[in-house]
Amino acid sequence: MKIRVGYELIYDCPQPTPMILTLHIHFTRASDIVVPDYLTATPTIPITAYRDAFGNWCSRIVAPKGQLRLASTAVVNDTGAVDSANTSAWQYPVQDLPEETLVFLLGSRYCDTDRLSQTAWDLFGKSPPGWGRVQAICDFVHCHVSFGYEHARSTRTAGETLHEGIGVCRDYAHLAIALCRCMNIPARYCTGYLSDIGLPPPYSTMDFAAWLEVYLGGHWHTFDARNNTPRIGRILIARGRDAADVPIVHTFGPNTLASFKVWTDEVQ
């Protein structure tokens, strides 16, 4: 199948404001792109691009004083299959993990593993290591946290999500990631598009989504504590330790987000 994805973000800035944008489809889906996700800015401004430390494709701009519209639409080939699963994937002892996975065992801005370690072992220490343990963590987070956009807070850590029991998709991901890391399972944060393809209506307002990937059995595997069920049409934008590494837009000055739209639909 083909999936159309895109966004429109409108900012009001009282002064020229530098921004870093992490909005491009991840390079691992490059061969699937039918219509490229070119970033357009209105009014026209210079845009430069670079790869960050995690390999994500980022853009740098200086938003002018006044209103700025950022937009893109792309078409991506997709298999139409749900997220893959390998329930026999095993958990590596820490000493046998590849070096590039070790950073995803450590605490980070929103994944406060030092505060959650004992809780994680109390909850999951007797669960089967490997896939079953990660699924047990996602089941717990899915049931423990109540979703609501009114609960969004940019400073909420995994420990606070556990305590408060509320959040949005990034909070589900942060808590699941932190608990996995406490159990010595490398876990990384992902952001991207997630469609409602295959789901019955009514559909919620579309937004960028957050999920996690864990390293088991020699590969990275997708888990989604927010939805906790395999989905169709997951299109990655960026990966990092947590949301602090991959904000969709990072601004360096005062601004107001006047309008925010995201779309992801099957092309008929």
Secondary structure, 3 states (H helix, E strand, C coil): CEEEEEEEEEEEECCCEEEEECCCCCHHHHHHEEECCCCEEECCCCCEEEECCCCCEEEEEEECCEEEEEEEEEEEECCCCECCCCCCCCCCCHHHCCHHHHHHHCCCCCCCHHHHHHHHHHHHCCCCCCHHHHHHHHHHHHHHCEECHHHCCCCCCHHHHHHHCEECHHHHHHHHHHHHHHCCCCEEEEEEEECCCCCCCCCCCCCCEEEEEEEECCEEEEECCCCCCCCECEEEEEEECCCCCCCCEEECCCCEEEEEEEEEEECC
